[in-house]
Amino acid sequence: MKPAVLTGEHFITGDVACAEGALAAGCRFFAGYPITPATEVAEHMAVRLPDVGGTYIQMEDEIASMGAVLGASCAGAKSMTATSGPGFSLMMENIGLAICTETPCVVVNVQRAGPSTGLPTLAAQGDMMQARWGSHGHYEIITLAPSSPQEMFYLTITAFDLSETYRTPVLIMSDEVIGHLSERVIIPEANAIKPRSRPKPKGRKDRFKPFQPGPNGVAPMAIAGEGYGIHVTGLTHDEKGYPVMTAEAQEAMLAQLTGKIHRNLEDIIRTEAYRLEDADLVIVSYGVSARSSLAAVDEARQLGIKAGLLKLVTVWPFPEERVRALAERVKGLVTVEINLGQIHLEVQRCAAGRAPAMLVGHAGGAVIPPERIIETLRNFS
Amino acid sequence: MNKTKERNEHPLDELLRTDRIPHIWCPGCGIGTAFSASLVAMKTSAIDLQKTVMVSGIGCSGRGAGYIKLDSYHTTHGRAIPFATGMKLANPELNVVVFSGDGDLFAIGGNHFIHAARRNIDLTVVCVNNFNYGMTGGQAAATTPCNARTTTTPRGNPETPFNLPFMAFAAGASYVARWTILHTRDLTKSVEEALLRRGFSFIEVLAPCPTSYGRRNKQKPLDTLKAYQERTVIKHACHPAEVQLDFERGITLGKFFDLERPTFLDMYDRTCRPQERIEKSEAV
């Protein structure tokens, strides 16, 4: 029987590394539905969870999977599901319930090309705006983008940490290439991983208000069966959790739901800089496209182009300040992504004309080759 | 002073969020009676109420979760059962009660219902069947009788409704019963029994909806109750395929099926957990 944290050096796929990251973070419940190219996450969880005291269930569809994940989280388990485009679409309504009821959970989308059934076995990054706005209503959501199996491992832990800390669903937007790519993954000692847990209520149970925020803007979370007798609803509610059908209550609730993300951007937003110090052409990229971009930066430098890379590890909330600051001082920004311009629109918005913003995009089904990026950089300079 | 206080107290006050009363249910509606019966059953069954959770979907009956003073979750339309499934699997100590309506559990949520019954998830599902979508103003449901009038079937319903007990039985439920809100004692006893059973228990409760259904189908509130009194036959152990639900010809009530079988978690522990694997290899 293997331990929850598989300390050591492994040669595994991104999907398997994601499952191992979840286990290392303390995830003990997985509900899912098979879908290419995310199935291996579910398969690995099905093998591993019962050995570490967790439970795996294959539900009848992705709507049910997302519902079960939320139920399990409300009963105290760190819970996760993994899917791809079509399943991600089906999960949207219950992702909204998670946001509204402030229920922590992690949703992995190993992206394939869409719309519809699209190219089930080939990579894309076409669900990035769906990640941001796919459920109805206005909200903030945390989204991370891994670009290697090693990052699938670490970012899944980060996803649980952020999800628990801020009582919100966290999305991991991977893609077919990273999901199926086998690489070296190092899993540290168990005691080197310090997973965060949701804030717990203190004080008198009968006076507890389940949606009254604490000092960092996040309310402590009571779980079912602890004796708090809480009520949780997807209706607009007050601090007691009771439905209130007024515009004022709606405004207060949205201020709480968005505010807890806005005031903690320092902790939530992660980016990586590569050769940015003296760069005058900056690539903005994430996920598998950040790998092509990394290669392009080095090659461009050899050609005398002062290129650099801003890799978005956190894609949502969008690292606005960082992109704005770059736009102030560089000659141009180039967004590289496997879609026809989604994060590009955000970069354009933040650049606000201070620097020209270009897109190196692709409709999906293939990774963007570094040559295409270099071509654009050349034309720019 | 004391007398007034006593008079104002309701025997179920300790289980009610009295600060949320008055409730939204219309005069003549049957949901309140089904809800009270469920609450009484929770008390009399002597289950640990601190470990008892109510999960509801969306609709008039779905508001049940908002009035019970226990941990309660008002989820998305049709998804109470998957949510409840996750709760039960994450903490098997919880008694998880799903209280919702026919539209929620059998139209938008029908797929989840049959799968939870098939898996024999240890849940108690109370379905208030008022034959239509009450909250949205009385549209046809998967339970609306053929020819009945609703806002979306103004000339009569062309569709055939589900036989809910038969569906529950065929899908694998461990406990299947049907009562009306007029049969409060039987209903309460049935919910109590279901709470104490392991496995997927299903109780259908027929309830009048005078505001949305009754007035379009020549059923005044008392007419519906009269039909519940005069047209119902209690037939315990009646095969679920043969139970009737016809306001003219007759309505079959009773406990139709009650047979324990291993739950999802029993089977999961037996087949997937490691200590079992060790025992098996030792046996070899």
Interface residues (C-beta under 8 A of the other chain):
Chain A: M1 R28 F29 A31 P50 D51 T55 Y56 I57 M59 E60 D61 I63 A64 S65 M66 G67 A68 V69 L70 G71 A72 S73 C74 A75 G76 A77 S79 E93 N94 G96 L97 A222 A224 G225 E226 G227 Y228 G229 I230 H231 V232 T233 G234 L235 Y242 P243
Chain B: R17 D19 R20 Q50 K51 V53 V55 A65 G66 K69 L70 D71 S72 Y73 H74 T75 T76 G78 R79 I81 P82 F83 A84 T85 G86 M87 K88 L89 A90 N91 E93 L94 N111 H112 H115 F264 L265 Y268 C272 R273 P274
